[in-house]
Each structure stands twice: as C-alpha cells, then as structure tokens.
Amino acid sequence: MAKNPTFSSGDFVVYPTHGVGKILGVEKQTIGGDTIELFVIDFKQDRMELRVPVEKAKLSGLRKLSSRDRLKTAMNALKSAPCVKRTMWSRRAQEYEAKINSGDPVFIAEVVRDLFRNSDQQEQSYSERQIYQSALNRLAREFAAVDKVSEEKAVQKLETVLSIA
C-alpha cells in the first residue's frame, strides 16, 4: 500500500470538494472503541474545520498544493478557446460541478474558461454565474496559496488572462 502523504501544521493542502485549506494539526479521537489520528484542516473562506483520518488522507484526495507547472497548465487551459457543449444546461452543470469537485486546477480552469463572459457577451443565468464564481474562487485560492498573494490579486490575474484570451 502506498504511503500516505505527510502534512505538517501550517501546510496548505487541497481537499477536492472544499478547495484550499490549512492543516492546523493532528488530533486523536476515539470512535467506536478505536483511536484514530485525524488531520484537522481549516477552510477559512468557508468558516469550516474538517477532520480527515490520516490513514484515509490519500484515498480522500487530500493533496499538497499544485506545482507551478500544473498551475501553468491550468493557465494555458484558461487561454484556450471555450468548449461549450450544446447539451441541456442541467447536464452541463453536473459536469462542471464534477470538474470543480475533482480538485484538479486544470479541470477547474476549464470550467472558468467555459463560463467566463466579457461585458460584450450575453448575460449568464443565475446558476451559470454561481458555478462560474465557485470555480473562479476555488482556482484563485490555489493560485493565491502557491504565489503567496491575496485571493483578490489571484482573481484579478485570472480575470485579466480571461479578458485577453
């Protein structure tokens, strides 16, 4: 069996369905008579703490922040032409949500790219805006953590790339 990733207090990590969080530490809890170690992860933007069993961290998809190369690939996805399918919105929305929840910055960048609208383009529906904003925030948080900048600066950088693409 593969060794679980090791994280230390203060490390930024990505949990697929919640995005970037910060490891607060490891705690032990007794559940059903068994004592297990749990990573305690703070998701400041969601005002939430998550506890992930250390043994199941890898299986749950918990990972370190993406490499700069992976984020460069995500940036290239943002610059490429949008790929909007002509399927029903409900089906596309499910696909977009699945990409966002994968935690993969390249998939998230594809969602941002496909749902981005310039001011001269047709208005988005409420649900399109919601999914776009969710994907943009998730992607910006990872860029911000890797580049050590504010989330606002990361959003500006991403939207600038989208505007000139």
Backbone bond lengths (Angstrom), bond angles and torsions (degrees), N, CA, C in turn:
res aa  C-N    CA-C-N  psi(-1)  N-CA   C-N-CA  omega(-1)  CA-C   N-CA-C  phi
1 M - - - 1.450 - - 1.529 109.08 -
2 A 1.341 116.25 140.51 1.455 121.26 -178.77 1.528 110.38 -67.69
3 K 1.303 114.42 145.42 1.462 119.79 178.46 1.530 109.20 -70.24
4 N 1.331 116.27 139.56 1.464 120.50 177.63 1.518 110.16 -67.67
5 P 1.329 116.70 147.79 1.459 117.59 175.76 1.523 109.26 -63.20
6 T 1.294 115.94 145.79 1.458 118.51 178.28 1.516 108.40 -105.21
7 F 1.304 114.62 131.51 1.447 122.03 -179.77 1.512 107.84 -124.64
8 S 1.300 115.11 149.57 1.463 121.07 178.62 1.514 109.70 -115.73
9 S 1.318 115.88 160.53 1.466 120.60 175.00 1.521 108.84 -54.61
10 G 1.322 115.08 134.78 1.461 120.16 179.18 1.513 114.20 93.92
11 D 1.335 117.55 -14.50 1.475 120.44 178.48 1.521 110.16 -69.71
12 F 1.322 114.95 140.13 1.462 119.63 171.18 1.521 107.23 -88.39
13 V 1.324 115.67 136.09 1.458 122.16 -179.01 1.525 108.72 -134.61
14 V 1.328 115.53 167.71 1.459 120.91 176.49 1.519 108.41 -119.94
15 Y 1.324 115.52 124.93 1.451 121.84 172.82 1.533 104.73 -106.05
16 P 1.331 118.39 124.03 1.471 120.89 -169.75 1.529 116.48 -47.20
17 T 1.308 118.23 -46.22 1.469 118.79 -174.97 1.525 114.21 -88.13
18 H 1.348 117.79 -4.29 1.465 119.74 -179.18 1.520 114.18 -125.46
19 G 1.317 117.73 -13.13 1.458 120.14 178.65 1.508 113.03 87.64
20 V 1.341 115.06 -147.03 1.465 121.48 -173.70 1.519 111.29 -79.65
21 G 1.321 114.64 130.33 1.461 121.81 175.92 1.511 109.17 -136.86
22 K 1.323 115.40 173.41 1.464 120.58 -179.14 1.517 109.01 -121.25
23 I 1.324 116.00 130.23 1.467 121.14 177.89 1.533 108.57 -69.28
24 L 1.325 115.99 121.08 1.458 120.51 176.81 1.524 110.90 -88.66
25 G 1.337 115.49 -26.09 1.456 119.70 -179.96 1.513 110.64 156.45
26 V 1.317 114.73 -169.79 1.463 121.85 177.91 1.525 106.56 -120.19
27 E 1.333 115.93 134.50 1.467 119.31 176.40 1.518 108.62 -128.49
28 K 1.319 114.17 157.28 1.463 119.93 177.18 1.514 108.27 -105.73
29 Q 1.326 115.46 137.15 1.461 121.30 175.46 1.515 108.23 -133.19
30 T 1.317 114.54 147.17 1.456 119.60 175.72 1.520 107.67 -101.29
31 I 1.316 114.85 118.89 1.464 121.37 -179.27 1.521 107.67 -127.11
32 G 1.312 116.21 120.99 1.465 120.82 -179.48 1.512 113.24 57.63
33 G 1.314 117.21 34.67 1.462 120.59 178.17 1.520 113.69 86.39
34 D 1.326 118.16 -10.93 1.461 121.97 179.01 1.529 109.41 -101.69
35 T 1.306 116.05 139.53 1.459 120.54 176.08 1.519 107.51 -97.57
36 I 1.331 115.27 124.62 1.461 119.26 179.42 1.530 110.11 -125.51
37 E 1.327 114.68 151.14 1.467 121.11 176.28 1.518 108.22 -93.19
38 L 1.325 115.43 137.19 1.461 121.18 -178.26 1.521 110.44 -128.02
39 F 1.339 116.28 135.27 1.455 119.66 168.55 1.516 106.77 -75.90
40 V 1.324 117.18 133.26 1.457 121.57 175.25 1.525 105.93 -102.88
41 I 1.346 115.71 118.29 1.462 121.39 -175.07 1.523 108.94 -118.43
42 D 1.327 115.31 130.01 1.463 121.79 179.22 1.531 109.32 -100.12
43 F 1.332 116.05 125.44 1.462 122.58 174.17 1.521 105.76 -109.09
44 K 1.327 115.29 86.18 1.460 121.77 -173.26 1.526 111.90 -55.42
45 Q 1.349 116.95 -42.94 1.460 120.79 -176.52 1.529 112.14 -63.01
46 D 1.308 117.37 -27.68 1.469 121.20 179.75 1.530 112.11 -101.88
47 R 1.339 116.95 0.85 1.466 122.25 -175.76 1.537 110.13 50.11
48 M 1.336 114.80 55.35 1.455 120.00 -173.96 1.532 109.91 -142.15
49 E 1.314 115.57 145.16 1.460 121.81 170.13 1.521 107.78 -115.44
50 L 1.325 114.85 138.30 1.455 120.97 -179.77 1.515 107.81 -122.89
51 R 1.322 116.21 140.53 1.456 121.13 176.07 1.519 108.06 -115.12
52 V 1.328 115.16 123.15 1.460 121.67 -178.04 1.520 108.11 -119.98
53 P 1.338 117.77 125.14 1.466 119.15 177.46 1.527 110.47 -56.37
54 V 1.331 116.41 131.75 1.462 121.52 -179.03 1.528 109.89 -55.32
55 E 1.335 116.64 -42.03 1.471 120.75 -178.68 1.525 112.90 -63.78
56 K 1.325 117.39 -25.87 1.470 120.68 -176.01 1.533 112.55 -107.90
57 A 1.324 116.48 10.93 1.468 119.98 -176.91 1.526 111.21 -58.43
58 K 1.320 116.76 -49.22 1.469 120.32 -177.90 1.527 110.46 -65.36
59 L 1.317 116.90 -44.43 1.460 121.85 -179.46 1.532 111.32 -61.61
60 S 1.332 116.77 -34.35 1.465 120.60 -179.22 1.525 111.83 -75.72
61 G 1.326 117.07 -12.01 1.455 120.57 179.91 1.518 113.89 95.98
62 L 1.330 117.54 2.01 1.461 120.80 178.19 1.526 108.06 -59.95
63 R 1.335 115.77 130.38 1.460 119.40 -177.21 1.522 110.88 -145.49
64 K 1.338 114.08 164.61 1.457 120.00 174.05 1.524 108.25 -70.69
65 L 1.329 116.77 167.17 1.466 120.59 175.71 1.527 109.09 -59.05
66 S 1.316 116.02 153.21 1.459 121.04 179.10 1.519 111.14 -64.90
67 S 1.316 114.54 154.90 1.461 120.19 175.63 1.530 108.38 -74.16
68 R 1.316 115.69 162.80 1.467 119.89 177.15 1.534 110.15 -61.47
69 D 1.337 116.93 -34.74 1.474 119.99 178.21 1.523 111.15 -63.24
70 R 1.331 116.23 -42.02 1.476 119.82 179.61 1.529 109.95 -65.28
71 L 1.338 116.85 -39.27 1.461 119.75 178.82 1.527 111.03 -70.25
72 K 1.337 116.53 -29.98 1.468 119.99 175.25 1.536 109.27 -65.64
73 T 1.319 117.20 -39.81 1.461 121.74 176.56 1.529 110.06 -63.61
74 A 1.332 116.59 -39.42 1.472 120.51 177.02 1.525 110.19 -64.50
75 M 1.319 116.85 -40.47 1.469 121.01 178.68 1.533 110.13 -63.96
76 N 1.327 117.07 -38.59 1.466 120.41 177.16 1.527 110.75 -65.02
77 A 1.323 116.72 -35.77 1.475 120.23 176.88 1.530 109.91 -64.06
78 L 1.333 116.65 -37.61 1.467 120.31 177.68 1.528 111.39 -63.04
79 K 1.328 116.21 -35.66 1.469 121.65 -176.12 1.522 112.66 -78.96
80 S 1.326 117.64 -17.59 1.463 120.22 -177.24 1.528 110.83 -78.34
81 A 1.317 115.02 167.12 1.474 120.44 -177.22 1.528 110.78 -66.55
82 P 1.347 116.53 140.59 1.472 119.75 177.99 1.530 110.87 -60.23
83 C 1.300 115.18 148.48 1.461 121.53 179.92 1.528 107.09 -122.52
84 V 1.332 115.81 84.83 1.461 119.69 -177.27 1.522 108.62 -100.17
85 K 1.312 114.66 118.08 1.461 120.44 179.03 1.519 109.49 -79.97
86 R 1.273 116.34 153.86 1.472 121.62 179.71 1.529 111.74 -96.54
87 T 1.326 115.78 35.68 1.467 119.63 176.59 1.528 108.23 -90.68
88 M 1.303 116.02 172.13 1.468 120.07 179.37 1.520 110.15 -59.97
89 W 1.331 115.78 146.20 1.456 120.70 -177.78 1.519 112.06 -57.44
90 S 1.317 118.08 -40.64 1.470 120.32 -177.20 1.531 110.87 -60.09
91 R 1.312 116.60 -37.50 1.471 121.23 179.21 1.527 110.13 -70.09
92 R 1.340 116.62 -45.31 1.467 120.55 178.48 1.528 110.37 -63.10
93 A 1.329 116.88 -40.54 1.464 120.96 179.76 1.523 110.33 -59.99
94 Q 1.332 116.99 -41.70 1.473 120.44 177.92 1.527 110.38 -62.40
95 E 1.332 116.27 -42.48 1.468 120.10 179.50 1.522 110.78 -64.36
96 Y 1.343 116.86 -41.60 1.459 120.61 178.73 1.527 110.93 -63.21
97 E 1.327 116.79 -44.81 1.472 120.75 179.15 1.528 110.72 -61.43
98 A 1.324 116.86 -40.34 1.470 120.48 178.94 1.531 110.31 -63.55
99 K 1.334 117.01 -40.13 1.468 120.28 178.18 1.523 110.82 -65.31
100 I 1.325 116.87 -43.02 1.469 120.41 179.28 1.526 109.74 -62.27
101 N 1.325 116.91 -46.21 1.466 121.60 -177.01 1.520 113.71 -73.95
102 S 1.344 117.16 -8.75 1.473 119.71 175.76 1.528 109.54 -68.91
103 G 1.345 115.67 -26.13 1.456 119.62 -178.38 1.517 113.42 81.00
104 D 1.335 117.99 -2.34 1.464 122.01 -178.51 1.533 109.40 -82.52
105 P 1.342 117.86 119.34 1.465 119.60 -176.27 1.528 114.07 -60.17
106 V 1.320 118.34 -28.82 1.471 120.24 179.18 1.526 109.91 -69.94
107 F 1.327 117.46 -43.53 1.473 120.63 177.67 1.524 110.62 -64.48
108 I 1.325 116.28 -40.20 1.465 120.16 179.38 1.525 109.94 -65.28
109 A 1.339 116.51 -39.96 1.465 121.01 177.85 1.535 110.84 -61.67
110 E 1.321 116.82 -36.45 1.469 120.25 177.46 1.525 111.04 -62.45
111 V 1.320 116.61 -40.62 1.469 120.82 178.36 1.529 109.71 -64.31
112 V 1.327 116.24 -46.92 1.468 120.69 179.29 1.526 109.72 -58.16
113 R 1.313 116.62 -48.31 1.477 121.75 -179.99 1.525 111.80 -59.36
114 D 1.336 116.55 -46.21 1.467 120.58 -175.71 1.528 113.02 -69.62
115 L 1.331 117.36 -27.63 1.465 120.24 -177.77 1.528 113.78 -101.09
116 F 1.328 117.40 -4.51 1.474 120.53 -179.89 1.523 110.50 -66.87
117 R 1.327 115.75 138.77 1.469 121.39 176.27 1.523 109.07 -129.47
118 N 1.343 116.54 127.75 1.466 121.64 170.76 1.518 107.73 -74.09
119 S 1.313 116.42 163.64 1.470 120.32 -178.38 1.525 112.37 -62.04
120 D 1.338 117.91 -23.58 1.464 119.98 -179.54 1.531 113.21 -89.24
121 Q 1.323 116.73 3.24 1.467 120.70 -179.56 1.523 110.83 -100.42
122 Q 1.334 113.95 166.37 1.469 121.70 179.80 1.523 111.19 -57.31
123 E 1.333 115.67 143.25 1.474 122.11 177.63 1.520 110.71 -60.19
124 Q 1.324 115.26 149.72 1.460 121.11 174.61 1.519 109.56 -88.56
125 S 1.325 115.13 154.86 1.463 119.36 172.36 1.533 107.59 -74.11
126 Y 1.310 116.15 167.21 1.465 121.20 179.43 1.529 110.34 -57.74
127 S 1.325 117.55 -46.22 1.468 119.95 -176.64 1.529 111.14 -69.19
128 E 1.331 118.16 -32.97 1.464 120.35 175.60 1.533 110.07 -64.07
129 R 1.335 115.97 -44.91 1.474 120.09 179.07 1.522 110.91 -61.61
130 Q 1.343 116.22 -40.81 1.470 120.31 -179.58 1.530 110.87 -62.20
131 I 1.320 116.59 -46.80 1.469 120.35 -178.71 1.523 110.19 -67.97
132 Y 1.339 116.76 -41.02 1.463 121.00 177.56 1.531 109.97 -58.38
133 Q 1.329 116.62 -48.73 1.460 121.08 -177.52 1.525 111.02 -63.87
134 S 1.320 116.65 -40.35 1.465 121.39 178.17 1.534 110.34 -60.84
135 A 1.331 116.46 -46.79 1.469 120.82 -179.23 1.530 110.82 -67.15
136 L 1.331 116.84 -43.20 1.464 120.66 -179.70 1.530 110.68 -61.58
137 N 1.322 117.01 -45.21 1.469 120.89 179.62 1.520 111.42 -63.32
138 R 1.325 116.64 -42.42 1.472 120.94 -179.59 1.525 110.32 -62.54
139 L 1.339 116.04 -45.55 1.461 120.65 -179.46 1.529 110.67 -67.24
140 A 1.318 116.82 -43.27 1.463 121.45 -179.18 1.526 111.29 -61.72
141 R 1.322 117.75 -38.32 1.469 120.59 -179.65 1.522 111.06 -62.36
142 E 1.329 116.39 -39.86 1.464 118.13 179.97 1.527 110.58 -70.84
143 F 1.341 116.82 -42.90 1.462 119.54 176.02 1.530 110.35 -59.52
144 A 1.324 117.08 -43.96 1.461 121.55 -178.92 1.526 110.89 -61.28
145 A 1.329 117.28 -43.93 1.466 121.04 -178.94 1.532 111.11 -66.50
146 V 1.319 117.22 -40.24 1.468 120.49 -179.46 1.530 110.90 -71.23
147 D 1.345 116.27 -43.80 1.476 120.66 -177.82 1.530 113.12 -84.26
148 K 1.330 116.61 -5.55 1.469 122.31 -178.23 1.531 111.55 55.47
149 V 1.337 115.07 50.06 1.464 122.64 175.64 1.522 108.15 -126.21
150 S 1.322 116.89 172.40 1.464 119.57 178.16 1.529 109.67 -72.23
151 E 1.310 114.85 157.68 1.464 119.86 177.94 1.533 110.18 -61.38
152 E 1.323 117.03 -35.94 1.469 121.32 179.88 1.524 110.68 -62.58
153 K 1.339 117.24 -42.67 1.472 120.70 178.47 1.530 110.47 -64.12
154 A 1.316 116.39 -39.05 1.468 120.18 179.25 1.525 110.34 -65.43
155 V 1.335 117.60 -41.27 1.472 121.02 177.57 1.523 109.66 -61.69
156 Q 1.334 116.84 -44.92 1.466 120.37 179.11 1.522 111.11 -58.91
157 K 1.327 116.35 -43.54 1.466 121.24 -179.99 1.531 110.26 -61.17
158 L 1.330 116.86 -46.43 1.465 121.15 -178.88 1.524 111.21 -65.36
159 E 1.329 117.24 -43.35 1.464 120.09 -179.25 1.521 111.50 -68.45
160 T 1.311 117.96 -31.53 1.468 121.25 175.33 1.527 109.77 -63.95
161 V 1.323 116.04 -46.01 1.475 120.60 178.27 1.524 110.21 -60.29
162 L 1.328 117.28 -42.66 1.466 121.10 -179.89 1.526 111.96 -65.34
163 S 1.308 117.02 -37.52 1.464 121.37 -177.45 1.520 113.01 -68.31
164 I 1.330 116.09 -30.47 1.467 118.46 -178.25 1.531 112.80 -99.86
165 A 1.311 116.29 -4.09 1.475 119.71 -179.19 1.520 111.04 -74.40
